[in-house]
Amino acid sequence: MSVSHHPRAPRRGPALDVAVVGGGMAGAAAALALARAGFATALLEARAPQPWDAADEVDLRVVGLAPSSVALLHDLGVWTSIRESRSGPYAHMHVWDSENGAAIDFDAADEGRDLLGHIVENSLVQWVLWQALEVAGVRRLCPAEVRACVPREDRVTLELADGEGLPARLVVAADGAASPLREMMGIATRGHDYAQRAVVAHVATERPHGSTAWQRFLPSGPLALLPLADGRSSVVWSLPEAEARRVLMLEDAVFLQELGIASDFRLGRIVSSTRRAAFPLRLQLAESYQAERFVLLGDAAHVVHPLAGQGVNLGLRDVIELRDVLVAARDAGRDFASAHVLRRYARRRRSADTLDARGFDALARIYAWQSPPLVAARGLGVRLLDRLAPLKRRLAEHAAGL
């Protein structure tokens, strides 16, 4: 993937302040946030999202939106539409250890809030954002494929697959974990594969979920039961590769029984399930979040373990930080895409994302301990944390993005 091509004449249209590449949740939110803040913005995406319809089955990929993410979506004028379409609010979280019984509870009321978050379908968030882009004046280029990214003194030109060039003062790469733009700009990543897959499905249970997110740590990995709007629960079951493949192939009745055992029948019997799917788990962090007139955002910058459900929330916090940094620079009369300005965004977000990613990684490793003395020590630590209200509150506030 070369970065030295000479594109043809630029596309006609107004000069762009920002070109966002990637129309997933983080990319679409970034384009919308920047357009609403007064930047001339375009969004480039290879495939338009599938229209979301309330009559369709609930998407298997869901996200737990933290209060910081809800606040951003509200600020962008899309939250009401998302919430009223289909969202599962939750006010409690119960986390427990299968090996020693140690548990910790989080309750929104203890934090002076109504809710801890909302479980929402990825496809719903993406569709509502996509529709809002046009209203906000974002130029949607779709389908569009970037073949090269050519930085110059005062702009970056994206060379598209059709041979045309698109100049912008800043390029935001939100094109996913395998980000072609990150590679074009020579930014390396580090991390490791967990050799696990997250098996996902939606299940009906004998007892109601009680607007509670349930998470049990098993020797094989964490199992989450997340409350859906229709009363069912979304399963995210992290398993070693071979075990995940086996669970995917089980007959429904056997799967329901094994899931019931794995969840300690906390919600009673598992009554029924949708189809199952699985996706690989890995830790990946970009070595840098910036290059010349170029920044990374969302999964292009960081991929984390799903045990804390924070991946999308980290991406939306990237959006908040980038918008605020660019607006402050522009309003002060500075070049908002200068290296000095972008460094501020990159330094702040990379530091925060790395801290969170390493924390989730450490938690996954701690809960993988099998030695009886270590299991006992882990239980003692969890019980102590559950009693230390100030520390527990700090953890809850951090997860909420407050």
C-alpha positions in Angstrom: 0.0 0.0 0.0 1.9 3.0 -1.3 1.7 6.5 0.2 3.5 8.2 -2.7 0.9 8.0 -5.6 0.0 11.2 -7.4 -3.8 11.3 -7.5 -5.8 12.9 -10.2 -7.6 16.2 -9.8 -9.5 16.5 -6.6 -13.2 15.8 -6.4 -15.4 18.8 -7.0 -17.1 20.3 -3.9 -16.3 22.5 -1.0 -12.9 22.3 0.7 -12.9 19.7 3.5 -11.7 20.3 7.0 -11.8 16.6 8.0 -12.2 13.4 6.1 -13.2 10.5 8.4 -12.5 7.0 6.9 -14.8 4.3 8.4 -18.5 4.5 9.1 -18.8 2.2 12.1 -20.0 3.6 15.4 -16.8 5.5 16.3 -16.3 6.8 12.8 -19.9 7.9 12.2 -20.0 9.5 15.7 -16.7 11.4 14.9 -18.0 12.7 11.6 -21.3 13.8 13.1 -19.6 15.4 16.2 -17.1 17.3 14.0 -19.8 18.5 11.5 -22.0 19.6 14.4 -19.0 21.6 15.7 -18.7 23.4 12.4 -16.1 21.5 10.6 -16.6 20.7 6.9 -16.6 17.0 7.1 -16.8 13.9 4.8 -17.3 10.3 5.8 -15.9 7.6 3.5 -17.2 4.0 3.9 -16.9 0.9 1.7 -20.4 -0.4 2.5 -23.5 1.4 3.8 -25.0 -0.1 6.9 -28.0 -2.3 6.6 -31.2 -0.4 7.5 -32.3 -1.2 11.0 -35.9 -2.4 11.5 -37.6 -3.0 14.8 -39.4 -6.0 13.2 -36.0 -7.8 12.7 -34.4 -10.1 15.2 -32.2 -8.3 17.7 -28.6 -8.0 16.4 -26.2 -10.5 18.0 -23.6 -7.8 18.4 -24.6 -5.5 21.3 -22.7 -2.8 23.3 -23.1 -1.7 26.9 -23.2 2.1 26.5 -21.7 3.9 29.5 -23.1 7.3 30.7 -20.3 9.1 28.9 -21.3 7.5 25.6 -25.0 8.2 26.2 -24.1 11.9 26.9 -22.2 12.1 23.6 -25.0 10.6 21.6 -27.5 12.9 23.4 -25.3 15.8 22.5 -25.3 14.7 18.9 -29.1 14.6 18.8 -29.4 10.8 18.2 -29.9 9.3 21.7 -33.6 9.7 21.9 -34.1 7.9 18.6 -31.8 5.0 19.8 -33.4 4.7 23.2 -37.0 4.7 21.9 -36.1 2.2 19.1 -34.7 -0.5 21.4 -32.4 -0.3 24.4 -32.0 -2.4 27.6 -31.3 -0.1 30.5 -29.6 -1.6 33.5 -29.2 -0.2 37.0 -27.2 -3.1 38.7 -24.2 -5.3 37.9 -23.4 -8.5 39.8 -20.0 -10.1 39.2 -19.0 -13.3 40.9 -16.2 -15.9 40.8 -17.0 -19.5 40.1 -14.0 -20.8 42.0 -14.3 -19.1 45.4 -17.8 -17.5 45.4 -16.4 -14.0 45.9 -18.8 -11.4 44.5 -18.9 -7.6 43.9 -22.1 -5.6 43.2 -22.5 -2.2 41.6 -25.7 -0.3 41.9 -26.5 3.0 40.1 -28.3 4.3 43.2 -25.0 4.1 45.2 -23.5 6.4 42.6 -26.4 8.8 42.7 -27.5 7.8 39.2 -30.6 6.2 37.8 -28.7 3.8 35.5 -25.3 2.2 35.0 -25.8 2.0 31.2 -27.8 0.7 28.3 -27.4 -2.5 26.3 -28.0 -1.5 22.6 -27.5 -3.2 19.3 -24.4 -2.1 17.3 -26.4 -2.0 14.1 -29.1 0.3 15.6 -26.5 2.8 16.8 -24.7 2.7 13.5 -27.9 3.1 11.5 -29.2 6.1 13.5 -25.8 7.8 13.3 -25.7 7.1 9.5 -29.0 8.7 8.9 -28.1 11.8 11.0 -24.9 12.5 9.0 -26.8 13.8 5.9 -28.9 16.1 8.0 -25.8 17.5 9.7 -24.2 18.3 6.3 -21.6 15.5 6.2 -20.6 14.4 2.7 -21.2 10.6 2.7 -18.9 8.9 0.1 -20.1 5.4 -0.2 -19.0 3.1 -1.6 -15.4 4.5 -1.3 -12.1 2.7 -1.0 -8.9 4.6 -0.1 -5.8 3.4 -2.0 -3.3 5.9 -0.7 -2.9 8.7 1.8 -0.6 11.5 0.7 0.4 14.1 3.4 1.4 17.6 2.2 2.3 20.8 4.0 -1.3 22.1 4.5 -3.5 19.0 3.7 -3.7 15.3 3.1 -5.0 13.9 -0.1 -6.8 10.6 -0.1 -6.5 8.7 -3.4 -9.6 6.7 -4.0 -10.0 3.4 -5.9 -11.7 5.3 -8.7 -8.5 7.3 -9.2 -9.9 10.6 -7.9 -8.3 12.6 -5.1 -10.0 13.9 -1.9 -8.0 16.7 -0.1 -8.7 17.5 3.6 -6.8 19.4 6.3 -7.1 16.3 8.6 -7.7 12.6 8.1 -9.3 10.6 10.9 -8.8 6.8 10.4 -11.7 4.9 12.1 -11.4 1.9 9.7 -11.3 -0.9 12.2 -8.9 -3.2 13.9 -7.2 -4.2 10.6 -7.0 -0.5 9.6 -5.5 -0.2 6.1 -4.9 3.5 6.7 -2.9 2.8 9.8 -0.7 0.5 7.7 -0.4 3.1 4.9 0.9 5.6 7.4 3.4 3.1 8.8 2.0 3.0 12.4 2.7 -0.4 14.0 0.7 -2.2 16.7 1.5 -4.4 19.6 -0.5 -6.8 21.6 -1.4 -10.5 21.6 -4.1 -12.9 20.6 -6.0 -14.4 23.6 -6.5 -17.7 21.7 -10.2 -17.3 22.7 -13.5 -16.6 21.0 -16.5 -14.9 22.4 -19.6 -17.0 21.7 -22.7 -14.7 21.4 -26.4 -15.4 21.4 -29.7 -14.1 22.9 -31.5 -16.3 25.4 -34.8 -16.4 27.2 -34.5 -17.4 30.9 -36.8 -18.8 33.5 -36.4 -15.8 35.8 -36.3 -12.1 34.7 -32.9 -10.4 34.4 -34.0 -7.7 36.7 -32.3 -4.9 34.7 -29.0 -6.4 35.9 -25.8 -7.2 34.0 -24.6 -10.5 35.3 -21.0 -11.6 34.9 -19.4 -14.9 36.1 -15.7 -15.6 35.9 -15.0 -19.2 35.0 -11.6 -20.9 34.7 -12.2 -20.9 30.9 -13.1 -17.2 30.7 -15.8 -14.7 31.7 -19.5 -15.3 30.9 -21.8 -12.2 30.7 -25.6 -12.2 30.6 -26.7 -8.7 29.6 -30.2 -7.4 29.8 -32.1 -6.8 26.5 -35.1 -4.5 26.1 -37.4 -7.4 25.3 -36.7 -9.3 28.6 -34.1 -11.7 27.1 -30.4 -11.6 27.9 -27.5 -11.3 25.5 -24.8 -13.9 26.2 -21.1 -13.1 25.7 -19.2 -16.3 26.6 -15.4 -16.1 26.3 -13.9 -19.6 25.7 -10.7 -21.1 24.4 -10.8 -21.6 20.6 -11.4 -25.3 20.6 -14.1 -25.1 23.3 -15.8 -22.2 21.5 -16.0 -24.3 18.3 -17.5 -27.2 20.3 -20.1 -24.9 21.9 -21.1 -23.5 18.5 -21.8 -27.0 17.2 -23.9 -28.2 20.2 -27.5 -29.1 19.7 -29.8 -26.4 21.1 -30.9 -28.5 24.1 -27.4 -29.3 25.1 -26.2 -25.7 24.7 -29.1 -24.5 26.9 -28.1 -26.9 29.6 -24.4 -26.2 29.4 -25.0 -22.4 29.5 -27.3 -22.9 32.5 -24.6 -24.7 34.4 -22.0 -22.1 33.3 -24.2 -19.3 34.6 -24.9 -21.1 37.9 -28.6 -21.0 36.9 -28.6 -17.5 38.3 -31.6 -16.7 36.1 -33.1 -20.2 36.4 -33.2 -22.5 33.4 -32.1 -21.2 30.0 -35.4 -21.6 28.1 -34.5 -20.8 24.4 -31.7 -19.3 22.3 -31.2 -17.6 19.0 -28.5 -18.8 16.6 -25.0 -18.6 17.9 -22.0 -16.8 16.5 -18.4 -16.2 17.7 -15.6 -13.6 17.2 -11.9 -13.8 18.1 -10.5 -11.9 21.1 -7.3 -10.0 21.1 -5.4 -7.1 22.7 -4.1 -4.6 20.2 -2.8 -1.1 20.7 -1.4 1.3 18.0 2.2 2.5 18.8 1.1 6.0 18.0 -2.3 7.6 17.5 -1.0 10.3 15.1 1.0 11.0 12.0 1.2 14.1 9.8 -2.4 15.6 9.6 -3.7 12.1 10.6 -5.1 10.5 13.7 -6.4 7.1 14.7 -9.7 6.5 16.5 -11.7 3.6 17.8 -10.7 0.0 16.9 -8.1 1.3 14.5 -6.3 2.6 17.6 -7.2 0.0 20.2 -8.9 -3.4 20.6 -9.5 -4.7 24.1 -10.9 -7.8 25.9 -14.7 -7.6 26.0 -14.9 -8.7 29.7 -15.6 -5.1 30.9 -17.7 -4.2 27.8 -15.7 -1.0 27.3 -14.4 -1.3 23.7 -17.0 1.0 22.0 -17.0 3.3 25.0 -13.3 3.9 24.6 -13.8 4.7 21.0 -16.6 7.2 21.8 -14.3 8.8 24.4 -11.8 9.2 21.6 -14.5 11.1 19.7 -15.2 13.4 22.6 -11.5 14.2 23.1 -10.8 14.7 19.4 -13.7 17.1 19.0 -12.8 19.1 22.1 -9.1 19.4 21.1 -9.9 20.5 17.5 -12.6 23.0 18.6 -10.3 24.5 21.2 -7.4 24.9 18.6 -9.7 26.4 15.9 -11.4 28.8 18.3 -7.9 30.0 19.5 -7.0 30.7 15.8 -4.5 27.9 15.5 -4.2 25.3 12.8 -6.4 22.5 14.2 -4.5 19.8 12.3 -1.0 20.8 13.3 1.3 18.2 14.9 1.2 20.2 18.2 -2.6 20.0 18.4 -2.9 16.4 17.3 -0.2 15.4 19.8 -2.5 16.6 22.6 -5.3 14.3 21.5 -2.9 11.4 20.8 -1.1 11.7 24.2 -4.3 11.9 26.3 -6.2 9.2 24.6 -3.3 6.7 24.1 -2.5 7.1 27.8 -6.1 6.5 28.9 -6.7 3.7 26.4 -3.4 1.9 27.3 -4.2 2.1 31.0 -7.7 0.6 30.4 -6.5 -2.1 28.0 -3.8 -3.2 30.3 -6.2 -3.2 33.2 -8.7 -5.4 31.4 -5.8 -7.7 30.3 -4.5 -8.0 33.9 -8.1 -8.8 35.1 -8.4 -11.6 32.5 -5.0 -13.0 33.7 -5.9 -12.8 37.4 -9.2 -14.6 36.8 -7.3 -17.3 34.9 -5.3 -18.3 38.0 -6.0 -21.9 39.0 -3.6 -22.4 41.9 -5.7 -22.8 45.2 -3.7 -20.2 47.1 -4.0 -17.7 44.3 -7.7 -18.4 43.9 -8.1 -17.8 47.6 -6.1 -14.6 47.5 -8.3 -13.4 44.5 -11.4 -14.0 46.5 -10.1 -12.1 49.5 -9.2 -9.2 47.2 -12.7 -9.1 45.6 -14.5 -9.3 49.0 -12.3 -6.5 50.3 -13.0 -4.3 47.3 -16.7 -4.8 47.6 -16.5 -3.4 51.2 -14.3 -0.4 50.2 -17.1 2.0 49.1 -14.8 4.9 48.0 -12.6 2.6 45.8 -15.6 0.8 44.4 -17.1 4.2 43.6 -14.0 5.3 41.8 -14.1 2.1 39.7 -17.8 2.7 38.8 -17.1 6.3 37.9 -14.2 5.3 35.7 -16.3 2.7 33.9 -19.0 5.3 33.4 -16.5 7.7 31.9 -17.2 10.4 34.5 
